[in-house]
Amino acid sequence: MLKSTLIVVAVSVAAGATIRAWAFAIFAFLLVAAWGAMILLRGSSFAEASVSCLQLLALMEICYLAGLFAFALWAHIQKRRKRDSIADRPHMTGKRPHG
């Protein structure tokens, strides 16, 4: 159970960095439906399967948003670093700007 949870977390964080929300929603729904079917086939009750699926879906959504936030923050830092690099600044001539 722990191994599959870690895989779901890793996939959700990676998805946050790469795919759109609607694509992730479809992926998450299909994965949770398969997870619920597997739990039902093992002989668990419908209530246990539903609670487990909702927990998995909540975990996937939280990890997706964390990945999305982390990727956006990283991209913003890279963009700012590129903009503020010394090599891109105009050379100073010692003259005052006219204006």
N, C-alpha and C positions, 0 to 999 in steps of 0.2 A: 504494500500500500504506500509506503514512504517513497519507494523508488518511482512509482507511477506519479505520485504527487510532485516530486522534484522534476520529472520530465514535463509535466503539465505546466509547472511554473516557468521552466526554461523556455518552452515553446511559446507561452503567452508573452513573456518579456521580449523575446525575439520578434514575435508578431507585432508587438507594439511599435517596434522600430521599422518594420518593413511593409505591413499591409494596412489597408483602409479599415475603418470600423465596421462597415457593412460586411466586408469579407470575413473579418474575424467573428462577427456575430453568427454568420452562417456556419463557419467552422466550429465555433463553440457549441452551437445548438446540435450539430450532428455528432460531435464528440460526446456531449452529455447524454444524448439519446442512446448512443451505443453503450455508454457506461451504465445507464439505467437498465438497458436490456440485459447486459451481462450480470448485473446484480440480481435481477429478477430470475434469470436462468439458474443462478446458484441456489435459489430457494428462499431468498429473503422476501419479506412482505413488501407490498406496494408502498406503504408509508416509509419504511426504511430506505427503499430505493429512491423515493422522491426527495427525502431529506438529504441523502448522500449526493444526489444530482444537483440540488440547489447549492450545497456547500461547494461542490466542484465548480459550478458556474460562477459563484461569487468569487472564488479564488482566482479563476481564470480572468474575470473582468478586472479585478484589482491588479493582477500582474500585468495585464495588457495596458492599463492606464499608467502603471509605474514605468513600463518599458517605453511608452509613448512620451511620457514626461522626461525620462532620462535621455532619450534620443533627441528630443527638441532642445533640451538644455545643452547637450553636447554640441549640437549643430550651431546653436547660438554662440557658444563659447568659441568654436572654431571660426565662425564668421567675424566675431569681434576681434579675435586674435589676428586674423588676416587683415582686417581693416586697420588695426592699430600697430602693425609691424613697422619697424624703423625703415626697412627697405622701400616701403611704399610712400613714405613721407617726402614731400618736396624738399629740396635742399634749401637751407637758409642762406640768404645772401647778405644779411646784415642790414638791408634796407628796410625802412618802415613802409608798410602798405599805404598807398594813397587812397584817401577816401574821405 
